[in-house]
Amino acid sequence: MADDPLTEVPLPPAPADNEAPRKSLTIGAVCKALSQEFPDISISKIRYLEDQKLLAPRRTPGGYRLYAQSDVARLRTILRLQRDEFLPLRVIRQELAAGRAEDDQPAPATAAAPADAVRPGAALRRLTFSIRDRGAQYSLEDVIEETGAEPQLIRELEEFGIVKGEARGGTRYYYETEREIVRAVTELARYGVAGRNLRVFKTSAERESALLQQILAPSLRSRNPERRKEAIETLENLAAVASHLKHLLLVRDLRRIAK
């Protein structure tokens, strides 16, 4: 029997007397509830994840799928691991079996699990930075400690213009964005990506920046503070759209490689 796409079905009351009966969602309602965070979600995708034994919703005698809140949380975790950490379903299954929860952060490297053994991308999360605010500064020692990068790698990144530090009082300092660039490059370096290989990323970013600057140049140069503020907000929105577009293009090309 086909699933009713939007109906909410009451679950039986929980055993505890003081607990209110909870509601479960049909597959269509789950799809609708998650569509804002995951625009590409579909009923067929949810069914596919179920076929892959990643989800196990309850079924009514008539065959309707009923998703409890725990099922929805599990699905959200799966989708985020796919989107943010680019993990294949096989690895996601292992993460879930190990108890990975929705809000869990990737485990830091330890003596038992050294940094070079950590899953690629495990230390990286999707971060949002303000164009207007450069954020806090971190000393070279802090950057090395927090990212696990080798000092030589950071020097190489400065030589190639990937990051830029500021000398002050005999110590070099880096803004938060620079620190996260070092963190990302450290992940790539574990797979043999050297500083010279990163020029393609730098060139791409410079071209995108020039394009967005061209679009908003008059407003960004305006002497009207309100107009300039609106232009910077628009610039941040366009940057997010451009980043998403680049991600989609990359995923499309990688799918061709993975065939």
N, C-alpha and C positions, 0 to 999 in steps of 0.2 A: 504494500500500500504506500502511496506517495505521502511524504511528510507535509503536514500543514505548515506553510511557511512562516506565519506570524503569531500563531496562537501561544498563549502562556497556559501551561497546565499545572494545577496545584499538585504538589507532592503530598504524600501522606504525612500527618503530623509527626514531628520528631518524638522519640520516646520520653524526653524530659517534659514534665507538665508545664514548666515555665517558658518553653520555647514556642515561638509562633511558627505556624506552618510555613515552609519556604516554597517558593515557586521555581519550577524548572522551565526552561525555554525549549521550544522546538528549534530545529536546525535553521529555519528561516529567520526566527527571532534572534538567534545567536549571530547569524550573518549580519543582520541589520544593526545589532548592538555594537559590533566590532568594525563596522565599515568605515567609521570616521577615522579610526587609528590605522586601519589596514584597508585602503581603498580597493585593492585588488582581490580582496577575499570574495569567495563565492561558495554557494552550497556544494558544488561539485568538488571544490578544493577541500572543504571540511570532510566530505564523504571519503575523499582520497586518503586523508590523514587517518581516518577511521580504518580504512582498508589496510593501511600500513601498521595497524595495531598501536598507533600513538594515542588514539582516543577510544573510549569504550562507554558511550552514553547508555543510559537505561532505555529499555524499549517497553512500550505498552503492549498489551495483548493484541492490539490491532496493528502493531508494527511501527508506531511513531517513535522517533528518537526523542528522548527527554534529557536535556543537558542541565545538570545541577550547576551551582555556582563554582564548585571545584572543577567541573569539566571545562567551564568557560575560562577559569584562571589557567588551567593547563593548556588550553588552546592558545590563549594569549601569550603564554611563555613560549610555545612552539613557534608562533609567528614572529615574535621578537627575536628569537635566536636565529631564525632564518634571515630576517631583515637586517638586524644590527650586527650579527657576528658571522653571517654567511655560512652557517653550519649546515652540512647535509643531514638528511633525516636519520641516517645511521648514527651519527654523532649525537644528534638531539635525543635519540632514543636512549643512548648511554647517559646523557646528562640527566634526563628525567628519572632513569633507573637509579642514579646516584643521589636522587633527592633534590635536584635543582628546582628551586621555586621561582615564582615570577619576579620577585624583587631581589633575588640573590645577586651578589656581585661576583665576578670571577675571582677564584681563589688566588692569592698572591703566591709567588714562587717561594718555596721553602727548601730546607736541606733535603727533604724527602722528594720534593718535586722542584728541581732547579729550574731557573728561568728558561733555559733552552729546551726544556721538556714540556713547557706549557703550550697548550693548543694555540695555533696562530690566530691572532685577533682576540684572544681571551682577555687581555688587559685593556682592550679598547672598547669604549662605549660611544654611542652617538652623542656628541657634545654640541652645545650651542654657545657661541661666543658673540658678544655684542661688538659691533663695528665701532661704536662710540667709546666704549670702555675697554682699555687695554688690559685691565685686571692687575692682579698682584705680580710682583717680581720674585724670582727665586734665584738663589746663588747657584753657581756651577755645581757645588757639592750637593745641594738639595736636588737639582735636576738629575744628577747621577744616581743618587740614592732612590729617588721616586720612580725613575724610568728603567733602572738597571742598565743604562747605556755605558759604554766604555768611553773614557775621556778622549781617546783618539778618534772615536766616531763623531763626537760633538765638534772637535777641531776640524775634522774633514767636512762636516756639514757647514761650518762657518766659511771654510775655504771655497766651497761651491755655492755659497750664497743661499743655502736652504734655510738656515737660521741665522739670527744676528743677536749677539750679546752686547751688553754695555758694561764697560769697565768703570768701577767706582770704588775708590779706597783700596785698590789692589785686588779687588774681587770682581769677577764677571757675573752679571745678572741677566736673567732671561725672563721675558713676560710669559704668562700662562700659555698663550698660543704657541710660543716657541717651545715650551716644555712639552706640550702635547705633540708637536711635530717630531721632537726627539723620540717620544714614546712610540709613535707610529713607525718611525724609521728603524727603531730598535727591533720591532717585530719583523720588519722586512729583512733586516740585516741577518737574522737567524737563518734566512733562506738564501743567503749569498748576494742580496741586493746591496750594492755599494753606493757611496755618495754620488759618484758620476752617473749612475743609472737614474738618479732622481731628477736630473735636469728636465726630463720629459714632463714630470709633474709640475715643476716650477714654471716651465714655459707655458703649459696649459693654463695654470692659474693666472699668469700674467696676461695672457690673451683674453681670458674671461673677464678679468678685472678691467682691462682696457675697454672691452665691449660695454660693460655696465656703466663705466665712467662716461663713455660717449653718449649713452642713452640719457643719463641724468646730469650731464655736465652743467647746463644752464642753472638748474635748481641748486646744485651743490655749490655753485659759485655765488649764489644769491646773498645779498646783504640782509635780506629779511630773515630773522632768526626762525620764525615759524615755518617759512617755506623751506629753509635749509633742514630743519628738523624733520619735516615730512619727506624730504628727499632722502635723508639718511635711513628713515624707516622703510621707504620704498626700496632702497638699495639692499637692505638686509633681507627683505622679502624676495627680491629678485635673486639674490645670492643663494637663498634656500631653494628656489625653483631651479636655478642653474645646477646646483649641487645634486638635486634629485634627478634631473635630466641626465647628468653625466653618469650617475649611478645606474640608471636604467639602461643606458647605452652600453655600459660596461658589462652588466649582467647579461644583456642580449648577446654580446660578443663572446662572453665566457661560456654561454650555453652551447654555442657552436663548437667551441673547443672540447667541451665535455661530452659531446655526442659520441 
